Amino acid sequence: MSHRMPESVHANPYLAFDFGAESGRAVLAHLQSGILTTTEVHRFANEPVEYGGSLHWDVARLWLEVRKSLASLKATELAGIGVDAWGVDYALLGERGGLLENPYHYRDRRTEGAMEEVFRRVTREEIYETTGIQFMPINTLYQLFAAQRENPDLLKAARYLLTIPDLFNYWLTGNAVCEFTNATTTQMVDPVKRTWAVSLMQRLELPVDLPAPIVEPGSIIGRLLPGIAGNSSLTRTNVIAPACHDTGSAVAAISARDGTAFISSGTWSLLGTELDAPVITRDSLRLNFTNEGGVNGTTRLLKNVMGLWMLQCCRESWTAQGQCYDYRELENLASREASFIHLVDPDDDSFLRPADMPAAINEFCSRTHQPCPRDPGAYVRTIFESLAFKYRMVLRSLEHVTGVPIAQIRIIGGGSKNRLLNQLTADATGRRVLAGPAEATALGNVAIQILATGGASSLQGVRAIVDRSFPTEVFEPLETDNWDQHAERFEHYCESIYA
């Protein structure tokens, strides 16, 4: 498998498949005269399915949407195809390469108690020293442990374990590999050696030969299979591994290091900075920071915050009651509400998979002796202010762990279009916020394809192309004193140890 193609500049467009927790899309990107332009050629829903008491992803449906996207481009010659998706979830392939079951959704309940059971065999400290990954019950390590406990015969029948984007790469090329940035989200990779953490898996009696070989972002995985390309112009198109983890791709699009932090804002908010090496210390363990793989040998030191999942769930609850709002309307309603009336910890377990999100917010407010919000605008204001306060806390911890002061924050992803949340983030943190690009994930996917095909000579160069092509919006901090007055109250609700 080659890792770089010869230096050449392609006039042909690049295709990025970007799968999110709510929807997926196919984005076509043209690079001409140093400027990148994008067109969304296909968008589709990504809805989990529940059966047999379990929650799964409908990957066959997603594959159908991939095929539809490719069919619409049969007259187009592509410079490359790249896939990115969410982390932690996995697929099992059998002896003949068939899918053994629909991949589980990370919000499925089978992992309840798995993390504690794992700690009885291997301590938290040992797992963190080995992997540098934060502890979340959704991590692949605990999903796989739960699978081994509940259905060992299925794991015995499996030939390969692939993460979700790797599954689509396999279906596109016939080559089973795991791309490094997404592999790190499993909590089963040694971030220094950049290999599977075999000894950890052995101690947990997990099958060590199951995960497919790791490849670096920028690797050519293979050519599009003839059965998919047909006799079209897609024949012989290279499928290239970008940062297959969606946050990895988003951060690949921008420069967020040396005093700049990033917030990749979507269903989850991922707040961190780019480093040249992992930070695996007592403090990074205590503060539950994660060292996810980055592009070109970098590490993304970050922390997961619940993010706009809370807003998505509230909107679903209101829609079910016949109150239909789009996100812009909800933002406008929130902007008219009074400040700091209700605050919640977005990372409280009660918000991970509630039956009714507004009810879960009410319950948290009651538990912490606050009044409950009374209308949609108040709920949304609660979510936005709580997220901004959480960002403030995590930012302080990030500075403590790295020893580097953060001067500004770059907000990327769909949440960067939320101007109210951007301003609240600037106010809460006292830092300048640069918002955009909203399409950072697809752009970072394309950026690594450009690098792999010789369309740019360095990571710095390809990031400069993105910056030139997609200007940012600046939010300066205002009224920071008001936030300082309420910060202690918020931290009390979180009951967190922070630096």
Summary of the structure (lengths in Angstrom):
residues: 499
radius of gyration: 22.0
end to end distance: 44.9
largest distance: 66.6
contacts: 1798
relative contact order: 0.13
helix: 41%
strand: 20%
